[in-house]
């Protein structure tokens, strides 16, 4: 069994519902709401547990919403390390418009953490004494947390010889890559922001991934392209996975499902290419379910055999 520790610095209680049509001013009568534990690392831990790994989620939590979050995480069979903070944990809101299928996502900034609070999170990572086959940090940083936070996590991972995977954006992503990570999973938008390039075609995307590997920023880069598939680059080469013909119910959590499946496969000893195929299958499986329900293990297994991967020229 693979052991995965995830870090989510800006977690949320994700509320999802649907309405016939989104209109201004009018009172909108919504369907019964669903609440799921949210935030990148927590989602990764939820999927890791479903795929047979031993998952622990570390995150700051405050107020009544933080208590709800911890309860929801533990209901998912994921162990919690909840670091107390003074301000309330955030809530995010997703609404599907049933007449069009359009999905509207409302994301709040979340709490501001004091220096003591974010340092407590770092210390909890360093003090974690259970086996760790992969350390995963995912999601945005809340107010008050320095841009080099993930770089500090990368240093802790290196000190304990644990592979480190990162899904982040902006200055925090750049700072961590300057330190060096084992796996990074940017979206196309995040890669464009990182490189400052338009990345308008597959060849330029492959080149951008290869450049990160060649520069020692990350040992492996898994670039997710949404409906255009995904790209993997390692020192051994680059590959492109083609999209599966799936009509998406919701795109929420697809990237987190992708990363979780890839990490679990790598932690279990599979090759980066096979792990990449597992990631594509899981990201695709997440599209089948509404809200933040993420992927199901049986859907991942069913889709895995249909993932087509070609070596990139």
ABEGO torsion letter per residue (X at the ends): XBBBBBBBABBBBBBBBBBABBBBGBBBBBBBBBBBBBEAAAAAAAAAAAAGBBBBBBBBBBEAAAAAAAAAAAAAGBBBBBBBBABBBBBBBBBBBAAAGBBBBBBBAEBBBBAAAAAAAAAAAAABABBBABBBBBEBBBBGBBAAAAAAAAAAAAAAGBBBBBBBBEAAAAAAAAAEBABBBBBAAAAAAAAGBAGABAAAAAAAAAAAAAAGABABBBBBAEAAEBBBBBAAEBBBBBBBBBBBABABGAAAAAAAAAAAAAAAGBBAAAAAAAAAAAAAAAAABBEAAEBBAAAAAAAAAABBBBBBX
